[in-house]
Amino acid sequence: MRIQETMSMYDKLNILSDAAKYDVACTSSGTSRSGDGTGMGSCEQTGICHSFGADGRCISLLKILFTNECIYDCKYCINRRNNDVPRTSFTPEEVCTLTMEFYRRNYIEGLFLSSGILKSPDYTMELIYATLFKLRKECNFQGYIHVKAIPGANQELVRRVGFLADRMSVNLELPTAESLKLLAPHKTRKNILAPMRLVQNGMAENKYEIQAYRNAPRFVPAGQSTQMIIGATPESDYQIMQVAESLYQKFDLKRVFYSAFIHVNEDATLPARTDEGPPLLREHRLYQADWLLRYYQFEAAELLSEEHPNFNVLLDPKCNWALKHLEQFPVEVNRADYKMLLRVPGIGYKSAGRIVKARRLGTLGFQDLKKIGVVLKRALYFITCSGRMMYPTKIEEDYITRNLLDTKEKLPDGITGMTYRQLSLFDDMRFGSAGAVSLR
Amino acid sequence: MKTIYICTDTVTGIFSGIYDAWKAEGEEDTCGIALRGALEQQLFCDYVETVETEHKAVVVETMIKKNLGRPAYWDIYHAALAADAGKGDAILGTMLAARRIRDSRKIMEHLSHPAVEKVFELSRTVGGEAHAFKGFLRFRELVNGVLFAEITPKNQVLTCLAPHFADRLPQENWMIYDNAHKTFVVHEAGKKWVLGLNEQLDIDAVHNISDREREYARLWKGFFHTISIESRESRSRQLQHLPLRFQKNMVEFNH
């Protein structure tokens, strides 16, 4: 369908938000900035959720595409050039008006601007730059801006956009270069990693500039993120976690997002359509493991291996790890070091921090741990307080597994895939990989 | 004999009560703070009405900041805003406990003390609700150009929200009305915000909105519906993050 020049604002917003919704990142965190008193807007370090959609996902930013026209033909994408969908584009003015008017009503925390590729990567990036420039300099907007760097765009353009945005992201799209070649024939791994490296270097340089000149402009202060689609291609969880780990280590990313593959197109190269819906449980397990990497000092190789390449569907990755390393438990809460506390199921990083502080002022008992926020029904198999366990329990893999499964993990609502099933003599609850395979 | 100081459910009230108790050199078992209206009479207690003054409140505030540090003050301040009848006692108990540990500034880490634990818990609840309203609050533009928002919080979070919005919308005239506690904050463009107590709202005036305002509300509602992914829909997950009590004042949930 051709661009309709006379389309109403409502229809445009409808089309261009509908086209942007498959992008996962909607966080507004990572930077803190007060308003300067003359314009509009500020940023909070933790980010702020402004609403939650019918799918239970947070709505924090006005998430739109600049245009849904695209010269590329990525098989998984609703905006691929071969799809016959209504196409339209915003003008920079329209994006600015929408952002400012939504922002002052406190609907949103800022703008998330992505785009299809109109004419060429450079042309698109210039339009994005023009929009952000207008928003920052003419409208004096000081709220949060998350923008996509377009792979293949001119380096200087990407750099200039980086000085206007809070967060930049380049989508990795798929975990491996082979998958990318198969499903996104116009994109290459090299083209995706190049702007990622550019942003990383830009941030590193900027750090020195800010030290030298306090008022130097900030380059992508909230860091960069990326996302990849899970379940469209046959990578194992182990491969995915390794990719994520190396992105954190080598590219200094703030976040890696995982997006359960959703069927929007029919294509021979995509997995067959099933009734199960997107692999939400798998996505959930990956996010859990991702937290273990970022906040719990775990390494991907500790959680998974070539022999066990997929997460256990029945247990979260941390419990799973603990059950395989029972020789390190139980740990004494009043003495164990912070790093070991982090590894106890039921103790989060916040509780671990509180434990370390509180035990300086007295010996902690199980009641104190409860107040601190430790989930005792999980932790009780792995800890002692002053040398005693909470109840007499066996330190035995089968026994603990059975009990942990009985307590029912609190999964986010709406995630299915772990349903009640008929018991059979041959079920073996301990082997997660078998279960994970059946998920696909 | 225990002396209980009765005060109103405001920060000034509670701090004034604490001032009097502190002056009388009370200990945990000889003094307490109770809120007017939420009082359960006990035997063998003296009940004293606190004379509330700004001066007493400022003295207590300075004392807490000086001896316990700013982070602890913020926990105590937040606890004083909570919807809880025992908050006065918890705050007083925390302050008394702080005298007995070596470094008073670490008092909020002393979570095995029941009063400290309670202040910590209350502070977390109030901070959490205030944070939620920073996102869930909705302004509408009235015909006279003023941005108006109405909220129905459990705790008295207005004074936590006002600095946030004053920083964010310095050049706007706006007003937030707390329907649960009948209080409001008003901010005039370029000036400082002010808190008003015990005011009735002019219902007609706050529903007088322009066509332009209706159009932006419609755009936002449209966006709100399209941004959700159908195959991931889950009403319960939405409710988990955004309970019904918030939804009633949010434009996207009003059809």
Interface residues (C-beta under 8 A of the other chain):
Chain A: M9 Y10 L13 N14 S17 D18 A20 K21 Y22 S34 G35 G37 T38 G39 M40 G41 S42 E44 T46 I48 C49 H50 S51 F52 G53 A54 D55 G56 R57 C58 I59 S60 L62 K63 L98 E101 F102 R104 R105 N106 Y107 E109 G143 A260 I262 H263 G277 P278 L280 R354 K357 A358 R360 L361 G362 L364 G365 D368 K371 I372 P412 D413 G414
Chain B: I101 K106 E109 H110 L111 S112 E117 E121 H131 K134 G135 F136 L137 R138 F139 R140 E141 L147 A149 H164 F165 D167 R168 L169 P170 Q171 E172 Y216 R218 L219 W220 G222 F223 F224 H225 T226 I227 S228 I229 E230 S231 R232 E233 S234 R235 S236 R237 Q238 Q240 H241 L242 M250 E252
